[in-house]
Amino acid sequence: MFIKSNKLISVTLLSVVTGCSSSPTTPARAVDSPVSAVPARKAYVGLFGEQSVAVLDTQTNRVLQKIPVTAPDGLILTPDGKKLYVASGDTGSVAVIATDTDAIVATVDVGAKPAGLAITPDGGRIVASVAGANQAVIIDTQSDAVVQRVPVGQAHASCISDDGRHAYVGSQATGAPAVVAIDLAEDTPPVSFSVDRSPRMLSCAPGRLYFTAVGLDAVEVMDPATGAPGTAIPSGGSPHDVRATEDGKFELVVSQTAGDLEFIDPIGGNVVASVPTGNRPHWIALSSDGNRAYVTNEGNDNISIVDLASRRVTDTIKVGAAPRKMVIQR
């Protein structure tokens, strides 16, 4: 049960300014490499510089096509990999894409400036952080309809607990940044935990919440039940996306200043290793077997594939202009 709350204040959107870093050292693989006859899982990459979503064959590392979507600011796949949802920041909607045809089959109107998307483990609900509407918008994936709107000032991104019960939404409300806990079963009202800086990305772990924040060169830690802060974990600078490895042994974070992927030991609460990736790394996606991390490098227009066991970049793929969010079929 949550025992601490603060009043939410809806205000204007806070701009995020990120740093730069060095270029990757591994050569880029051309996108016209031969196509394998063996079907492979696909990855989807939001290209801000091209107003589209790139479809990537993860076996050949070849871009198959690009789907037009303006300002693709959030991507999420259903657990079965059959539907892709893309938040279009310019249109106030979420595009629904059938992955068998890679065609847009529906759109869901959510409100101005939708950003991050998160999905429950069972795939039944999507939480869309809609900054312009000052709401977390809940979408039913069976009907592709909005079923709930929860007030969250300048909602930016979220994560969902492993049991699918609670969503934690970062509020970038000026003067009142917070992490808002939403009971997706609708049994209790939302609870707001005040924080010092505007949350960027969030990662839900058992009994612990990790999040990055604007202007802070560290990863914040919070008790999701009480909102009590833990000890922040220093990073290489301007950390952005953060997520756990499949086995839960590490939290991964990209540092946009250092230009690397960093491994956080949750027990020790410190970075124990780092792998250089590229200029302004933005997002982390894990392979279907959990053995590799795909890191989008917005400043290099490419993706670095990092082998998590050996902690080295094994390949670099050119995908298009300004790649940001990315998801991979499981």
Backbone bond lengths (Angstrom), bond angles and torsions (degrees), N, CA, C in turn:
res aa  C-N    CA-C-N  psi(-1)  N-CA   C-N-CA  omega(-1)  CA-C   N-CA-C  phi
1 M - - - 1.460 - - 1.509 109.47 -
2 F 1.326 117.23 134.63 1.448 120.72 179.04 1.522 109.02 -78.48
3 I 1.334 117.58 137.26 1.454 119.97 -173.16 1.514 112.93 -121.79
4 K 1.328 118.26 5.44 1.444 120.52 -176.98 1.514 109.36 -134.46
5 S 1.333 119.11 136.73 1.455 120.48 179.69 1.511 110.70 -146.32
6 N 1.311 115.36 155.21 1.445 123.37 177.02 1.504 108.36 -138.76
7 K 1.315 116.99 152.82 1.456 121.47 -178.27 1.527 110.84 -74.52
8 L 1.315 117.16 133.47 1.465 122.08 178.44 1.519 110.09 -82.42
9 I 1.331 116.52 143.32 1.454 121.71 176.54 1.521 108.03 -125.43
10 S 1.325 118.70 123.51 1.460 122.46 179.91 1.522 108.82 -89.74
11 V 1.316 116.71 123.58 1.454 121.44 179.86 1.508 110.20 -142.67
12 T 1.321 117.05 -166.96 1.462 120.65 -174.51 1.498 113.08 -76.59
13 L 1.322 114.37 157.59 1.461 121.67 -176.56 1.510 111.27 -69.26
14 L 1.329 116.40 135.69 1.457 122.43 178.30 1.512 109.81 -92.76
15 S 1.320 117.46 126.93 1.464 121.38 179.98 1.493 110.49 -74.26
16 V 1.343 116.30 143.45 1.454 122.69 178.18 1.515 108.87 -107.54
17 V 1.320 116.58 125.29 1.453 121.24 178.31 1.499 108.31 -113.84
18 T 1.326 117.06 123.21 1.447 120.35 -176.73 1.501 111.23 -109.84
19 G 1.333 115.33 161.94 1.460 121.09 -178.00 1.506 112.57 -90.75
20 C 1.328 115.55 -176.64 1.453 122.14 -179.82 1.504 109.88 -118.58
21 S 1.324 115.87 164.89 1.453 119.83 -179.07 1.512 109.16 -149.81
22 S 1.306 115.50 -179.66 1.455 120.70 -175.45 1.511 112.64 -76.37
23 S 1.331 116.83 161.81 1.462 122.26 -179.84 1.509 110.46 -79.40
24 P 1.365 118.17 155.14 1.451 120.75 179.82 1.520 111.03 -68.27
25 T 1.318 115.09 158.36 1.457 119.87 -176.92 1.513 113.11 -96.65
26 T 1.347 118.31 -14.78 1.462 120.34 -178.35 1.520 110.02 -88.87
27 P 1.329 118.80 147.35 1.462 121.13 -177.82 1.513 112.11 -70.04
28 A 1.329 116.60 150.57 1.457 121.03 -179.86 1.513 109.87 -81.13
29 R 1.327 115.26 143.44 1.462 120.45 175.62 1.514 108.74 -93.81
30 A 1.292 118.02 132.42 1.458 122.03 -179.11 1.512 110.27 -66.81
31 V 1.333 115.79 151.38 1.457 120.10 -176.96 1.519 112.28 -81.72
32 D 1.321 118.55 -3.53 1.462 120.01 -178.97 1.523 112.53 -103.05
33 S 1.357 116.56 28.41 1.456 119.77 177.09 1.518 109.76 -67.33
34 P 1.342 118.91 158.85 1.469 121.52 -173.52 1.519 112.79 -60.19
35 V 1.307 115.39 145.94 1.458 121.48 178.75 1.523 109.61 -86.43
36 S 1.335 116.37 130.89 1.458 120.56 177.78 1.525 109.80 -79.89
37 A 1.316 116.01 146.97 1.455 120.16 177.51 1.516 111.15 -77.63
38 V 1.329 118.25 -12.58 1.459 122.03 -178.85 1.526 109.48 -86.47
39 P 1.340 118.99 124.67 1.458 120.40 179.65 1.528 110.83 -59.23
40 A 1.324 116.34 143.54 1.462 120.88 -179.30 1.517 109.75 -134.58
41 R 1.323 114.73 158.90 1.455 119.17 174.07 1.520 109.26 -66.53
42 K 1.307 114.37 147.37 1.459 119.31 -179.14 1.523 110.41 -104.63
43 A 1.323 114.53 154.60 1.454 121.94 171.98 1.523 107.52 -118.47
44 Y 1.331 115.02 153.77 1.460 121.00 -179.40 1.524 108.34 -126.74
45 V 1.334 116.06 131.37 1.456 121.96 -173.55 1.521 109.70 -128.03
46 G 1.323 116.98 123.82 1.455 120.89 176.67 1.520 110.74 -76.98
47 L 1.323 117.01 120.96 1.469 122.83 -179.38 1.527 109.05 -105.00
48 F 1.328 116.44 101.33 1.460 119.73 -178.47 1.521 111.60 -68.83
49 G 1.314 116.71 -31.00 1.457 119.27 -179.03 1.510 113.93 -76.65
50 E 1.333 117.49 -10.45 1.465 121.07 -179.23 1.524 113.03 -123.82
51 Q 1.347 116.58 1.02 1.460 120.82 179.92 1.530 110.84 52.20
52 S 1.344 114.02 52.21 1.457 118.95 -177.46 1.519 110.50 -158.93
53 V 1.324 114.97 171.60 1.456 122.52 174.95 1.524 107.89 -116.66
54 A 1.331 116.19 120.72 1.461 120.57 178.21 1.520 109.86 -82.11
55 V 1.337 116.09 138.15 1.470 122.28 176.35 1.525 106.95 -103.24
56 L 1.319 116.74 119.85 1.464 122.09 -173.46 1.518 110.99 -115.49
57 D 1.335 116.92 128.27 1.468 122.30 171.54 1.527 107.04 -79.54
58 T 1.332 117.02 115.57 1.471 119.52 -174.72 1.520 113.31 -77.49
59 Q 1.326 117.91 -7.13 1.459 119.93 175.80 1.524 111.23 -87.55
60 T 1.319 116.44 -43.09 1.460 120.65 -178.95 1.526 112.42 -96.67
61 N 1.351 115.70 -11.22 1.468 120.90 -174.59 1.526 111.69 57.72
62 R 1.308 115.06 37.79 1.471 122.28 -178.86 1.517 109.94 -112.29
63 V 1.331 116.16 134.37 1.459 121.17 174.68 1.525 108.59 -74.66
64 L 1.323 116.35 118.77 1.460 121.43 -175.99 1.522 112.50 -83.68
65 Q 1.335 116.32 -39.38 1.459 120.84 179.53 1.523 108.46 -168.54
66 K 1.324 116.23 173.87 1.456 121.87 176.28 1.529 108.90 -129.94
67 I 1.328 115.08 129.12 1.460 121.85 -176.71 1.528 108.55 -99.63
68 P 1.335 119.23 121.27 1.469 120.50 -178.67 1.535 111.98 -64.32
69 V 1.332 116.50 119.51 1.465 123.80 172.39 1.527 106.43 -147.52
70 T 1.318 117.70 121.84 1.455 119.29 -178.09 1.528 111.00 -76.44
71 A 1.329 116.18 138.34 1.470 123.34 178.09 1.521 111.92 45.70
72 P 1.350 117.73 62.83 1.476 120.73 -178.34 1.530 111.04 -71.97
73 D 1.342 116.09 86.98 1.463 121.48 -169.18 1.522 114.04 -95.49
74 G 1.301 118.84 0.81 1.457 121.80 176.98 1.508 109.68 -162.08
75 L 1.343 118.11 135.55 1.458 122.37 178.75 1.517 108.98 -133.34
76 I 1.321 115.93 140.13 1.467 120.22 174.53 1.527 108.27 -152.74
77 L 1.338 116.01 143.80 1.464 122.67 176.72 1.518 109.82 -108.08
78 T 1.333 116.62 148.95 1.458 119.62 169.31 1.531 108.27 -69.04
79 P 1.340 118.86 153.63 1.467 120.71 -177.84 1.521 114.50 -55.67
80 D 1.334 117.16 -30.73 1.473 119.25 178.93 1.531 112.31 -81.86
81 G 1.324 117.33 -2.37 1.452 121.54 176.76 1.516 115.44 74.83
82 K 1.331 117.86 8.41 1.460 119.95 -173.43 1.523 114.15 -87.30
83 K 1.331 116.70 -22.79 1.464 119.54 -178.02 1.526 110.32 -131.38
84 L 1.316 114.78 135.70 1.462 122.63 175.94 1.521 108.03 -112.37
85 Y 1.333 115.90 133.94 1.460 121.66 176.73 1.526 108.11 -113.03
86 V 1.329 116.42 132.27 1.462 122.05 -177.99 1.523 109.44 -128.74
87 A 1.337 116.43 119.93 1.459 120.37 176.14 1.517 109.33 -78.26
88 S 1.325 116.33 123.79 1.461 121.93 178.69 1.526 108.15 -101.31
89 G 1.341 116.20 104.58 1.446 120.51 -174.19 1.515 113.96 -63.84
90 D 1.332 118.43 -24.47 1.463 121.79 -177.75 1.528 113.62 -87.18
91 T 1.324 117.36 -22.20 1.469 119.60 -172.98 1.525 113.58 -106.12
92 G 1.337 117.53 -9.03 1.453 119.79 -178.42 1.511 113.37 70.53
93 S 1.322 115.98 28.12 1.458 119.53 -177.15 1.520 111.25 -141.00
94 V 1.319 115.24 166.84 1.460 123.22 173.84 1.522 107.39 -115.06
95 A 1.339 116.51 121.04 1.462 120.96 178.51 1.527 109.33 -82.50
96 V 1.330 115.99 139.34 1.465 122.54 177.00 1.527 107.33 -108.35
97 I 1.334 115.89 121.58 1.466 121.47 -175.89 1.523 109.80 -117.49
98 A 1.333 116.38 128.37 1.466 121.37 174.93 1.531 107.71 -81.63
99 T 1.320 117.19 120.84 1.467 119.59 -173.45 1.522 114.05 -76.44
100 D 1.335 118.22 -11.41 1.470 118.78 175.93 1.526 111.09 -74.75
101 T 1.345 115.95 -28.96 1.466 120.29 179.54 1.530 112.09 -115.25
102 D 1.327 116.74 -13.39 1.469 123.24 -174.88 1.523 111.27 54.55
103 A 1.328 114.88 41.98 1.458 122.49 177.35 1.527 109.22 -118.55
104 I 1.327 116.26 146.86 1.461 121.10 175.64 1.524 108.46 -73.85
105 V 1.340 116.26 123.62 1.457 120.96 -176.30 1.526 112.78 -110.80
106 A 1.338 116.68 -12.99 1.463 120.10 179.53 1.523 109.00 -165.06
107 T 1.317 116.18 161.80 1.457 121.88 171.58 1.523 108.48 -132.76
108 V 1.319 115.52 146.05 1.463 121.48 -179.89 1.527 107.81 -119.10
109 D 1.327 116.78 117.99 1.455 120.81 178.26 1.528 109.25 -75.71
110 V 1.340 116.73 123.32 1.467 120.07 -176.31 1.518 112.86 -121.80
111 G 1.329 118.66 -20.20 1.451 121.09 -176.86 1.518 110.91 122.80
112 A 1.321 116.42 172.34 1.457 121.77 -172.23 1.523 113.13 -66.57
113 K 1.319 115.46 137.79 1.460 126.07 172.53 1.539 113.97 57.83
114 P 1.327 118.11 57.42 1.468 118.95 172.24 1.525 110.12 -67.63
115 A 1.320 116.24 144.17 1.469 120.53 -177.97 1.523 109.58 -126.63
116 G 1.340 117.51 -110.06 1.461 120.42 -173.23 1.517 114.20 -66.92
117 L 1.348 114.86 148.52 1.465 122.41 175.93 1.520 109.31 -123.41
118 A 1.330 116.45 142.45 1.466 122.65 173.59 1.518 107.47 -136.72
119 I 1.357 116.77 153.97 1.460 120.60 -176.60 1.518 109.74 -131.75
120 T 1.320 116.63 144.18 1.459 121.12 178.47 1.532 109.66 -67.94
121 P 1.330 118.05 153.43 1.470 120.75 -178.36 1.526 113.99 -55.69
122 D 1.345 117.49 -31.60 1.460 119.32 179.63 1.522 112.66 -84.83
123 G 1.342 116.49 -2.28 1.450 120.78 178.35 1.512 115.43 76.96
124 G 1.315 117.83 7.46 1.460 120.44 -174.49 1.508 115.46 -81.34
125 R 1.331 117.67 -28.06 1.452 121.69 -175.53 1.534 110.87 -133.21
126 I 1.320 115.73 141.85 1.456 122.32 172.41 1.518 108.23 -115.21
127 V 1.323 115.90 136.88 1.458 121.45 174.14 1.524 107.32 -104.50
128 A 1.327 116.24 115.69 1.461 122.04 177.69 1.519 108.56 -103.79
129 S 1.339 116.50 124.38 1.462 120.96 176.57 1.528 107.69 -86.66
130 V 1.335 116.53 114.01 1.459 121.57 -172.80 1.528 108.41 -114.31
131 A 1.325 115.26 98.36 1.466 121.26 -171.84 1.525 112.58 -64.56
132 G 1.334 116.99 -46.05 1.452 120.22 -176.28 1.511 113.96 -67.12
133 A 1.320 117.18 -26.72 1.464 121.59 178.92 1.524 111.58 -92.57
134 N 1.348 117.01 -5.68 1.470 121.38 -175.99 1.528 111.08 53.20
135 Q 1.349 114.52 50.12 1.463 119.97 -176.39 1.524 111.98 -146.50
136 A 1.318 114.86 152.92 1.453 121.80 160.35 1.524 105.58 -99.15
137 V 1.334 116.08 120.96 1.461 120.96 -174.45 1.525 109.13 -106.71
138 I 1.325 116.51 124.89 1.467 122.04 -176.99 1.526 109.26 -97.31
139 I 1.347 115.45 124.68 1.465 122.04 -178.83 1.520 109.76 -111.98
140 D 1.330 116.57 132.06 1.462 122.23 173.16 1.524 108.19 -83.88
141 T 1.334 117.68 124.27 1.469 120.23 -174.21 1.531 113.34 -80.42
142 Q 1.323 118.19 -12.05 1.457 119.64 175.20 1.528 110.74 -77.17
143 S 1.323 115.54 -44.21 1.465 120.17 -177.98 1.520 112.69 -98.02
144 D 1.356 116.92 -12.18 1.459 122.30 -173.36 1.523 110.68 52.00
145 A 1.321 114.85 47.25 1.460 122.52 179.39 1.529 109.74 -128.22
146 V 1.322 115.65 151.55 1.464 120.96 175.78 1.521 108.76 -74.71
147 V 1.344 116.06 127.79 1.459 120.23 -178.89 1.527 112.92 -114.58
148 Q 1.339 117.37 -10.80 1.463 119.17 -179.34 1.529 109.12 -162.46
149 R 1.329 115.86 145.63 1.461 122.70 173.69 1.523 108.26 -129.29
150 V 1.341 115.64 125.24 1.463 121.28 -177.06 1.529 108.61 -117.50
151 P 1.333 118.63 128.11 1.467 120.21 179.64 1.534 112.07 -63.02
152 V 1.329 116.04 123.03 1.467 123.70 173.89 1.520 106.93 -145.30
153 G 1.322 118.12 113.99 1.452 121.40 -177.46 1.520 112.29 -62.59
154 Q 1.334 117.06 123.13 1.456 123.07 178.13 1.538 111.67 48.40
155 A 1.321 115.90 52.44 1.472 121.51 179.57 1.521 109.87 -58.50
156 H 1.345 116.41 133.40 1.463 119.55 -174.15 1.530 113.37 -120.53
157 A 1.325 118.32 -46.24 1.469 121.95 -177.79 1.522 107.96 -159.08
158 S 1.332 116.15 170.69 1.461 119.47 -177.79 1.512 111.17 -156.59
159 C 1.333 115.36 168.61 1.461 122.49 166.69 1.518 107.59 -138.10
160 I 1.323 116.27 164.16 1.464 121.88 -176.31 1.515 109.10 -125.79
161 S 1.324 117.03 137.90 1.456 122.09 -179.44 1.522 111.20 -62.36
162 D 1.340 116.34 156.24 1.460 121.32 -176.40 1.528 112.82 -59.44
163 D 1.339 117.10 -30.18 1.464 119.56 179.97 1.527 112.07 -84.46
164 G 1.332 117.29 -1.95 1.449 121.06 177.45 1.514 114.39 75.74
165 R 1.318 117.28 7.33 1.468 120.47 -174.37 1.527 112.71 -82.77
166 H 1.323 116.99 -40.79 1.455 120.26 -173.68 1.528 112.66 -122.26
167 A 1.313 115.44 140.13 1.459 122.70 169.72 1.515 108.00 -108.17
168 Y 1.333 115.40 141.28 1.465 121.26 178.19 1.524 106.68 -117.48
169 V 1.333 115.62 115.37 1.454 121.82 -171.89 1.527 109.53 -111.79
170 G 1.334 116.11 129.33 1.451 120.71 177.28 1.521 111.11 -80.18
171 S 1.337 116.33 124.46 1.456 122.02 176.82 1.520 108.95 -103.38
172 Q 1.342 116.54 123.44 1.458 122.12 178.38 1.525 111.56 -99.85
173 A 1.333 116.46 28.65 1.452 120.85 -179.84 1.528 110.35 -59.96
174 T 1.335 116.75 126.01 1.453 121.46 -177.76 1.527 110.57 -61.65
175 G 1.330 115.30 126.38 1.452 120.49 179.91 1.511 114.42 83.29
176 A 1.320 117.30 -8.76 1.468 120.12 -178.98 1.524 111.34 -147.71
177 P 1.345 118.49 51.30 1.462 119.22 179.55 1.530 110.48 -63.28
178 A 1.314 115.73 148.91 1.466 119.22 -174.59 1.518 110.92 -160.44
179 V 1.322 115.41 165.10 1.455 123.50 165.11 1.523 105.86 -112.39
180 V 1.318 116.49 122.43 1.457 121.88 -175.66 1.527 109.51 -105.04
181 A 1.327 116.32 123.63 1.468 122.27 178.76 1.526 108.99 -93.17
182 I 1.339 116.07 123.43 1.461 121.91 -179.21 1.515 109.42 -114.63
183 D 1.322 117.08 126.72 1.456 122.87 175.08 1.527 107.89 -81.32
184 L 1.325 117.12 106.54 1.462 120.87 -176.52 1.520 112.89 -70.92
185 A 1.339 116.41 -15.08 1.458 119.82 174.11 1.526 111.11 -83.30
186 E 1.341 116.04 -4.94 1.457 123.87 176.30 1.524 112.86 64.00
187 D 1.332 117.04 25.50 1.462 120.37 179.54 1.520 112.55 -81.62
188 T 1.330 117.14 -28.50 1.456 121.49 -177.55 1.524 109.42 -134.40
189 P 1.326 117.68 155.46 1.467 119.91 178.60 1.521 111.24 -71.11
190 P 1.345 118.14 160.53 1.464 120.74 178.63 1.519 110.93 -64.15
191 V 1.323 115.24 152.39 1.458 122.32 -179.72 1.517 108.31 -125.25
192 S 1.335 116.62 135.25 1.454 121.57 -177.63 1.520 110.77 -109.15
193 F 1.338 115.85 127.38 1.458 122.28 176.17 1.530 108.71 -107.06
194 S 1.313 117.41 116.26 1.458 120.98 -179.57 1.522 111.08 -67.24
195 V 1.336 115.97 141.74 1.463 122.02 174.90 1.523 107.96 -131.80
196 D 1.326 116.21 166.01 1.467 120.59 -175.28 1.522 113.57 -77.15
197 R 1.337 116.47 -33.20 1.460 120.88 -175.60 1.527 110.51 -132.57
198 S 1.322 115.37 157.90 1.458 120.35 -176.86 1.522 111.56 -64.91
199 P 1.327 118.39 124.58 1.472 121.11 178.75 1.519 111.75 -66.39
200 R 1.334 115.14 142.97 1.462 120.72 175.13 1.540 108.61 -101.82
201 M 1.335 117.68 -77.83 1.458 121.46 -179.53 1.529 109.71 -120.27
202 L 1.339 115.82 153.19 1.459 121.09 -174.91 1.524 110.50 -128.93
203 S 1.335 115.52 149.19 1.461 122.47 176.89 1.523 108.62 -133.97
204 C 1.337 115.86 121.95 1.467 121.32 179.50 1.523 109.53 -90.30
205 A 1.338 116.70 124.05 1.458 123.10 175.34 1.525 107.37 -125.30
206 P 1.329 118.35 158.76 1.471 120.17 179.43 1.529 111.60 -56.24
207 G 1.325 115.91 116.88 1.458 121.35 176.76 1.512 115.12 71.81
208 R 1.339 117.39 10.36 1.458 120.20 -175.95 1.528 109.79 -154.72
209 L 1.323 115.25 144.56 1.453 121.70 176.99 1.518 108.34 -123.91
210 Y 1.341 116.19 128.33 1.462 121.64 176.30 1.527 107.97 -108.70
211 F 1.339 116.96 140.99 1.457 118.77 173.62 1.528 110.76 -153.56
212 T 1.329 114.00 150.11 1.465 120.55 174.82 1.520 107.76 -96.48
213 A 1.331 116.26 158.96 1.456 120.05 -174.70 1.524 110.70 -139.95
214 V 1.315 116.11 151.61 1.457 122.67 -179.26 1.531 110.00 -63.00
215 G 1.325 116.15 127.19 1.452 120.53 175.14 1.501 115.65 77.96
216 L 1.321 118.17 8.70 1.466 121.27 -179.52 1.526 109.63 -116.83
217 D 1.326 117.36 126.52 1.464 121.91 -179.19 1.521 111.55 -90.07
218 A 1.312 116.43 43.95 1.465 122.15 -179.13 1.520 108.84 -154.70
219 V 1.329 115.82 161.62 1.461 122.23 174.94 1.524 107.79 -97.04
220 E 1.312 116.24 125.74 1.464 121.45 179.75 1.529 110.22 -80.87
221 V 1.329 115.19 152.09 1.463 122.14 178.60 1.523 108.20 -127.50
222 M 1.329 117.44 138.64 1.464 121.89 -177.74 1.522 110.55 -141.95
223 D 1.328 116.58 146.17 1.459 122.36 169.22 1.525 106.92 -79.80
224 P 1.335 119.20 114.59 1.461 120.27 -174.47 1.527 113.59 -69.24
225 A 1.327 118.04 -16.99 1.457 120.54 -179.32 1.522 112.35 -83.29
226 T 1.336 116.85 -31.40 1.462 120.33 -174.98 1.516 114.10 -120.65
227 G 1.322 117.14 -15.80 1.455 120.49 -175.24 1.510 113.46 81.42
228 A 1.333 117.33 3.20 1.457 120.54 -179.07 1.524 110.28 -66.59
229 P 1.342 118.23 131.42 1.466 120.18 -179.51 1.515 112.12 -76.32
230 G 1.328 115.59 146.92 1.454 121.74 171.90 1.513 109.00 -101.48
231 T 1.323 116.12 -166.21 1.457 121.03 179.72 1.522 109.61 -83.89
232 A 1.337 116.31 123.85 1.464 120.60 179.25 1.523 110.55 -64.61
233 I 1.333 115.83 148.00 1.471 122.28 -176.54 1.532 108.99 -108.58
234 P 1.343 118.87 111.82 1.467 120.77 -178.85 1.527 111.83 -59.79
235 S 1.350 115.24 141.38 1.464 121.39 177.74 1.521 108.76 -120.47
236 G 1.349 115.60 -174.11 1.451 120.15 178.13 1.508 113.94 -75.07
237 G 1.334 117.67 -4.33 1.455 122.13 178.19 1.505 113.29 120.86
238 S 1.333 116.98 135.61 1.459 124.13 179.99 1.529 112.16 46.90
239 P 1.344 117.93 59.86 1.457 119.64 178.07 1.524 110.95 -67.30
240 H 1.327 116.56 145.32 1.462 119.69 -179.09 1.524 110.44 -120.96
241 D 1.323 119.00 -100.03 1.463 119.26 -176.97 1.521 110.62 -70.04
242 V 1.340 115.26 146.60 1.461 122.19 178.05 1.516 108.65 -142.21
243 R 1.342 116.85 136.25 1.473 120.89 178.84 1.523 109.95 -161.86
244 A 1.326 115.21 157.84 1.467 121.23 -178.17 1.520 111.21 -84.72
245 T 1.333 116.10 150.85 1.457 120.64 169.68 1.524 108.58 -69.69
246 E 1.328 117.07 163.23 1.458 121.16 -176.51 1.524 112.57 -59.05
247 D 1.343 116.97 -36.63 1.465 119.88 -179.15 1.523 112.84 -85.76
248 G 1.321 117.87 -2.29 1.453 121.78 177.98 1.510 115.11 74.65
249 K 1.328 117.48 6.76 1.466 119.73 -177.21 1.521 112.80 -75.35
250 F 1.340 116.59 -24.78 1.456 119.73 -178.13 1.524 109.99 -138.38
251 E 1.334 115.79 151.92 1.451 122.66 162.61 1.519 106.19 -99.83
252 L 1.321 115.63 132.37 1.462 121.01 178.11 1.523 108.96 -101.57
253 V 1.326 116.10 141.02 1.461 120.68 177.07 1.524 108.93 -143.17
254 V 1.339 116.62 143.90 1.455 119.93 174.88 1.522 108.95 -99.92
255 S 1.328 115.79 134.83 1.459 122.44 175.94 1.521 108.53 -102.35
256 Q 1.341 115.92 117.44 1.460 119.23 -178.02 1.522 111.84 -76.72
257 T 1.308 118.10 -22.28 1.463 121.21 176.32 1.529 111.04 -77.69
258 A 1.329 116.55 -49.50 1.468 121.03 -179.11 1.519 112.01 -77.58
259 G 1.327 117.62 -21.68 1.454 120.89 -177.95 1.508 112.48 69.15
260 D 1.332 116.68 46.86 1.456 118.61 -176.73 1.521 112.23 -145.89
261 L 1.340 114.27 170.04 1.456 123.80 171.68 1.521 106.93 -103.42
262 E 1.337 117.00 126.96 1.459 121.13 -174.97 1.521 111.08 -115.85
263 F 1.327 115.78 144.26 1.457 123.67 -179.13 1.524 108.58 -104.46
264 I 1.325 116.59 119.37 1.464 122.00 178.68 1.523 109.16 -102.45
265 D 1.320 116.45 128.68 1.460 122.35 173.01 1.528 107.43 -84.60
266 P 1.348 119.10 110.90 1.461 120.52 -177.72 1.529 113.52 -62.31
267 I 1.321 117.10 -29.42 1.463 119.84 -178.97 1.527 110.51 -74.81
268 G 1.319 116.19 -49.06 1.456 119.80 179.52 1.510 113.56 -77.52
269 G 1.341 116.55 -21.86 1.454 120.45 -179.87 1.514 113.36 68.34
270 N 1.348 116.66 40.82 1.456 120.31 -179.76 1.519 110.83 -151.75
271 V 1.339 115.63 160.08 1.463 121.43 175.94 1.519 108.37 -77.35
272 V 1.343 116.37 125.13 1.460 120.64 -176.48 1.528 112.64 -108.11
273 A 1.329 117.33 -11.67 1.472 120.18 179.18 1.519 108.70 -162.93
274 S 1.334 115.97 157.39 1.457 120.69 175.96 1.524 109.14 -146.14
275 V 1.338 115.65 149.76 1.463 122.46 -179.90 1.527 108.25 -128.72
276 P 1.342 119.54 117.48 1.462 121.11 177.49 1.528 110.76 -60.77
277 T 1.338 116.18 134.81 1.466 120.02 179.84 1.522 111.81 -121.60
278 G 1.316 118.56 -57.64 1.452 119.08 -177.76 1.510 112.80 175.02
279 N 1.322 115.10 -163.88 1.456 123.48 -174.78 1.533 110.89 -84.26
280 R 1.302 116.56 122.09 1.467 125.05 -179.84 1.532 112.36 52.34
281 P 1.323 118.64 61.75 1.463 119.80 174.64 1.532 109.68 -60.53
282 H 1.311 116.01 137.27 1.469 120.60 -170.87 1.528 113.44 -116.08
283 W 1.343 117.18 -40.55 1.471 119.67 -168.04 1.516 111.09 -142.62
284 I 1.329 115.13 156.79 1.462 122.91 178.11 1.527 108.32 -124.85
285 A 1.329 117.02 130.83 1.466 121.73 172.20 1.523 107.40 -129.91
286 L 1.320 116.48 137.77 1.462 120.91 -178.74 1.520 110.83 -97.87
287 S 1.341 116.05 141.63 1.459 121.68 177.57 1.521 109.48 -63.70
288 S 1.329 116.09 164.17 1.460 120.39 -176.30 1.523 112.68 -62.25
289 D 1.350 117.63 -28.27 1.463 120.20 177.66 1.527 112.37 -91.24
290 G 1.325 116.89 -2.86 1.456 120.93 177.83 1.510 115.18 76.41
291 N 1.320 117.74 6.79 1.467 121.00 -175.26 1.531 113.83 -91.10
292 R 1.334 117.22 -14.38 1.455 120.35 -176.60 1.517 110.60 -132.02
293 A 1.318 115.01 147.14 1.460 120.97 173.65 1.519 108.71 -112.13
294 Y 1.324 116.14 130.46 1.455 122.31 174.34 1.530 107.13 -98.72
295 V 1.327 116.43 123.67 1.462 121.51 -177.89 1.519 109.02 -115.77
296 T 1.343 117.53 122.16 1.459 120.57 176.72 1.529 109.14 -82.09
297 N 1.318 116.33 129.41 1.464 122.73 177.97 1.527 108.41 -108.04
298 E 1.320 116.21 96.92 1.459 120.97 -173.46 1.528 112.20 -60.55
299 G 1.329 117.13 -36.19 1.443 120.59 -177.18 1.519 114.95 -77.84
300 N 1.333 117.63 -13.65 1.469 121.81 -179.81 1.522 113.56 -111.78
301 D 1.344 117.22 -2.67 1.469 121.69 -178.77 1.526 112.00 60.19
302 N 1.342 116.42 34.34 1.463 118.37 -178.25 1.525 111.88 -146.13
303 I 1.331 114.02 178.37 1.461 122.81 178.50 1.525 108.50 -125.05
304 S 1.321 117.29 134.52 1.464 122.09 172.81 1.515 109.00 -100.95
305 I 1.324 116.57 133.14 1.463 121.44 174.86 1.529 107.71 -100.34
306 V 1.327 116.17 120.54 1.461 121.66 -176.56 1.522 109.51 -110.48
307 D 1.333 116.59 123.09 1.458 121.53 172.76 1.526 107.20 -76.37
308 L 1.336 117.42 118.55 1.458 120.62 -172.67 1.524 112.87 -73.21
309 A 1.325 118.00 -26.36 1.467 120.52 179.88 1.527 111.28 -74.45
310 S 1.333 116.31 -47.90 1.462 119.96 -178.64 1.527 112.54 -87.30
311 R 1.343 115.73 -14.47 1.465 122.05 179.66 1.519 111.42 57.52
312 R 1.314 114.84 55.67 1.462 120.13 176.43 1.528 109.61 -147.41
313 V 1.326 115.94 154.78 1.458 121.72 176.07 1.523 108.94 -77.04
314 T 1.327 116.18 124.41 1.459 120.63 -178.54 1.524 112.92 -101.89
315 D 1.331 117.39 -17.63 1.456 120.12 178.78 1.526 109.19 -163.74
316 T 1.320 116.25 156.26 1.457 123.25 176.19 1.523 108.03 -133.44
317 I 1.332 116.81 131.08 1.458 121.97 -172.10 1.521 110.31 -122.46
318 K 1.310 117.26 125.15 1.453 121.63 171.38 1.529 109.10 -75.32
319 V 1.333 116.93 126.48 1.459 118.98 -177.07 1.518 114.15 -122.86
320 G 1.326 118.42 -20.56 1.454 120.72 -176.52 1.514 110.79 139.34
321 A 1.321 116.49 -179.56 1.459 121.62 -170.32 1.526 113.20 -76.58
322 A 1.334 115.13 126.68 1.470 123.98 172.52 1.527 113.53 55.39
323 P 1.347 117.82 62.87 1.464 119.80 176.19 1.528 110.93 -70.87
324 R 1.314 116.48 137.32 1.463 121.57 178.38 1.532 110.58 -124.19
325 K 1.307 118.06 -97.63 1.462 120.24 -176.70 1.529 111.44 -70.71
326 M 1.351 115.61 153.03 1.469 120.38 -177.94 1.522 108.94 -152.89
327 V 1.333 116.56 143.24 1.462 122.25 174.34 1.530 108.67 -138.03
328 I 1.339 116.09 153.97 1.466 121.96 -178.33 1.525 109.11 -128.80
329 Q 1.322 116.34 137.03 1.471 120.29 175.62 1.526 109.74 -62.61
330 R 1.320 116.13 140.51 1.468 121.16 -177.47 1.530 110.35 -90.22
